[in-house]
Amino acid sequence: MSENREYGIIVYGATGYTGRLVCEYLNRQYGVNGDVKWAMAGRSQAKLEAVRDEMSIPVDVPLVVADASDYGSVENMVKSAQVILTTVGPYQLYGSDVVRACSEAGTDYVDLCGEPAWMHEMIAAHGETAKASGARIVFSCGFDSIPFDLGAYFLQQVAKNKFGAPVSRIKGRVRAMQGTFSGGTLASFKATMAAAAKQPEMIQVLMNPFALTAEFNGPEQPSGLAPIYEEDLSSWSAPFVMATINTKNIHRSNFLMGHEYGENFVYDEMMLTGPGDKGEAMAKAVAEDKSMAENPIKPGEGPSKEEREAGFYDVLFVGINENGDTVRVSVKGDKDPGYGSTSKMIAESAVCLLKNLDVASGGIWTPAAALGSLLVDRLQENAGLNFQIED
């Protein structure tokens, strides 16, 4: 692992929309002269200086010039940091060399990736290198997939205390959400669809819930692609757009933790729309919604501060064991999911790696498998998330 480097955390993509929010959070939460030494990185020294001044970040915060198209500059950046926090996506276009460089240099890494085909490729290409160097590579440290990955993890800890064993079935259900998906998430979605059109074999990766678990294939999983009425929840449920990536990460967490949830573990993720005819109509409208593919927002764009502050999310997790006993927990966030909450989650993931050098060995990880309860605690203390038992 990377110790005694010049910087603790480098925020790569600091001049972008989400990168700015990350820098704003680190400055507010950890300052400049505390125990988290962080720096801002991007393609242009002048733009880095302008953004630093615009955001009233002290000039003591160092600036690092690195460009995804110049591998030497990426390599130099990576070798100077203990943790690289990158918001430069789509990762399938701009992230591969950063993962490669971190894996080779033993530098820890966090990103906001929701691109399972690229993650599958990176695991195959750099997983063993990261293991050998001690680099802890942690994908998906934003709204996809921390609330869901850690929500399932938190429920299983509760289930073990309550039942003496984990549950074999978890339903993840978004009860409420206000906010927008980030421009980066939308760009990643569009880049993935474009790549899949050229590489039909990618469709198998995108459709397989066990695409990130090497040779392991578990039991058949619910598709979550059509509206259903759920008697136990007294509500209609609709497809949830982030389920494709979140389910893969949760199964990878289980795989990386030696099947702590069991080899027959079943997980699905949907959005609750309420009971009756109104709930059914809403579920069908959600299922038919194509706005994500048509949304014009681009990376670097995003909502106003007021819109971010007004956002929130509330996700219910229902665990069911083989006897039919249930346990319920929730994860709630206090800002819009795609920007306000995501920027805090990825920052705390990086700080958690920085402050806990002995947790997780080298390799390519999920948030739950690498950081588990340590990250749950940090997010509750600092980042406006609330993990709660509902039974």
ChimeraX attribute file (.defattr): number of C-alpha atoms within 10 A of each C-alpha:
attribute: neighborCount
match mode: 1-to-1
recipient: residues
	/A:1	20
	/A:2	22
	/A:3	15
	/A:4	10
	/A:5	14
	/A:6	14
	/A:7	20
	/A:8	23
	/A:9	27
	/A:10	29
	/A:11	28
	/A:12	28
	/A:13	25
	/A:14	29
	/A:15	25
	/A:16	19
	/A:17	20
	/A:18	27
	/A:19	25
	/A:20	21
	/A:21	21
	/A:22	27
	/A:23	27
	/A:24	19
	/A:25	18
	/A:26	24
	/A:27	18
	/A:28	11
	/A:29	16
	/A:30	14
	/A:31	17
	/A:32	19
	/A:33	10
	/A:34	9
	/A:35	12
	/A:36	18
	/A:37	20
	/A:38	29
	/A:39	23
	/A:40	26
	/A:41	25
	/A:42	23
	/A:43	19
	/A:44	15
	/A:45	15
	/A:46	12
	/A:47	13
	/A:48	22
	/A:49	16
	/A:50	13
	/A:51	18
	/A:52	22
	/A:53	12
	/A:54	9
	/A:55	13
	/A:56	11
	/A:57	18
	/A:58	12
	/A:59	11
	/A:60	10
	/A:61	16
	/A:62	17
	/A:63	21
	/A:64	21
	/A:65	17
	/A:66	22
	/A:67	17
	/A:68	19
	/A:69	11
	/A:70	11
	/A:71	14
	/A:72	13
	/A:73	15
	/A:74	21
	/A:75	19
	/A:76	15
	/A:77	22
	/A:78	31
	/A:79	20
	/A:80	21
	/A:81	28
	/A:82	30
	/A:83	31
	/A:84	29
	/A:85	29
	/A:86	24
	/A:87	27
	/A:88	26
	/A:89	22
	/A:90	24
	/A:91	24
	/A:92	20
	/A:93	14
	/A:94	15
	/A:95	19
	/A:96	17
	/A:97	18
	/A:98	22
	/A:99	29
	/A:100	19
	/A:101	22
	/A:102	30
	/A:103	28
	/A:104	21
	/A:105	23
	/A:106	27
	/A:107	27
	/A:108	30
	/A:109	28
	/A:110	27
	/A:111	25
	/A:112	28
	/A:113	28
	/A:114	29
	/A:115	23
	/A:116	26
	/A:117	21
	/A:118	20
	/A:119	20
	/A:120	17
	/A:121	14
	/A:122	17
	/A:123	20
	/A:124	14
	/A:125	14
	/A:126	21
	/A:127	21
	/A:128	16
	/A:129	21
	/A:130	28
	/A:131	19
	/A:132	16
	/A:133	19
	/A:134	22
	/A:135	29
	/A:136	30
	/A:137	30
	/A:138	25
	/A:139	24
	/A:140	24
	/A:141	28
	/A:142	25
	/A:143	28
	/A:144	24
	/A:145	27
	/A:146	28
	/A:147	31
	/A:148	27
	/A:149	28
	/A:150	24
	/A:151	24
	/A:152	28
	/A:153	24
	/A:154	23
	/A:155	24
	/A:156	23
	/A:157	16
	/A:158	21
	/A:159	22
	/A:160	13
	/A:161	11
	/A:162	12
	/A:163	14
	/A:164	10
	/A:165	16
	/A:166	22
	/A:167	29
	/A:168	17
	/A:169	19
	/A:170	23
	/A:171	17
	/A:172	26
	/A:173	24
	/A:174	23
	/A:175	18
	/A:176	14
	/A:177	17
	/A:178	16
	/A:179	19
	/A:180	16
	/A:181	18
	/A:182	24
	/A:183	23
	/A:184	27
	/A:185	23
	/A:186	21
	/A:187	21
	/A:188	21
	/A:189	17
	/A:190	16
	/A:191	18
	/A:192	22
	/A:193	16
	/A:194	11
	/A:195	15
	/A:196	17
	/A:197	12
	/A:198	9
	/A:199	10
	/A:200	10
	/A:201	11
	/A:202	18
	/A:203	15
	/A:204	12
	/A:205	18
	/A:206	20
	/A:207	14
	/A:208	15
	/A:209	29
	/A:210	23
	/A:211	22
	/A:212	25
	/A:213	19
	/A:214	12
	/A:215	8
	/A:216	12
	/A:217	16
	/A:218	16
	/A:219	11
	/A:220	12
	/A:221	15
	/A:222	11
	/A:223	15
	/A:224	19
	/A:225	15
	/A:226	15
	/A:227	23
	/A:228	17
	/A:229	19
	/A:230	13
	/A:231	9
	/A:232	7
	/A:233	13
	/A:234	12
	/A:235	19
	/A:236	25
	/A:237	30
	/A:238	29
	/A:239	25
	/A:240	20
	/A:241	17
	/A:242	16
	/A:243	22
	/A:244	23
	/A:245	22
	/A:246	26
	/A:247	23
	/A:248	23
	/A:249	31
	/A:250	29
	/A:251	27
	/A:252	25
	/A:253	27
	/A:254	22
	/A:255	22
	/A:256	17
	/A:257	14
	/A:258	12
	/A:259	14
	/A:260	16
	/A:261	25
	/A:262	17
	/A:263	16
	/A:264	14
	/A:265	19
	/A:266	20
	/A:267	22
	/A:268	21
	/A:269	28
	/A:270	25
	/A:271	25
	/A:272	28
	/A:273	24
	/A:274	21
	/A:275	19
	/A:276	12
	/A:277	10
	/A:278	12
	/A:279	19
	/A:280	20
	/A:281	16
	/A:282	19
	/A:283	26
	/A:284	19
	/A:285	13
	/A:286	20
	/A:287	18
	/A:288	12
	/A:289	13
	/A:290	10
	/A:291	9
	/A:292	15
	/A:293	12
	/A:294	10
	/A:295	12
	/A:296	10
	/A:297	17
	/A:298	13
	/A:299	18
	/A:300	16
	/A:301	13
	/A:302	19
	/A:303	17
	/A:304	9
	/A:305	10
	/A:306	8
	/A:307	15
	/A:308	21
	/A:309	16
	/A:310	14
	/A:311	20
	/A:312	21
	/A:313	21
	/A:314	18
	/A:315	23
	/A:316	25
	/A:317	24
	/A:318	22
	/A:319	24
	/A:320	19
	/A:321	16
	/A:322	9
	/A:323	7
	/A:324	9
	/A:325	11
	/A:326	17
	/A:327	20
	/A:328	18
	/A:329	22
	/A:330	24
	/A:331	22
	/A:332	22
	/A:333	24
	/A:334	18
	/A:335	25
	/A:336	24
	/A:337	25
	/A:338	25
	/A:339	28
	/A:340	28
	/A:341	24
	/A:342	27
	/A:343	28
	/A:344	25
	/A:345	27
	/A:346	27
	/A:347	26
	/A:348	23
	/A:349	26
	/A:350	25
	/A:351	22
	/A:352	18
	/A:353	26
	/A:354	20
	/A:355	12
	/A:356	11
	/A:357	15
	/A:358	9
	/A:359	15
	/A:360	16
	/A:361	18
	/A:362	23
	/A:363	23
	/A:364	28
	/A:365	24
	/A:366	26
	/A:367	28
	/A:368	30
	/A:369	24
	/A:370	24
	/A:371	19
	/A:372	17
	/A:373	16
	/A:374	15
	/A:375	22
	/A:376	24
	/A:377	15
	/A:378	17
	/A:379	24
	/A:380	14
	/A:381	11
	/A:382	12
	/A:383	24
	/A:384	17
	/A:385	24
	/A:386	18
	/A:387	20
	/A:388	16
	/A:389	15
	/A:390	11
	/A:391	8
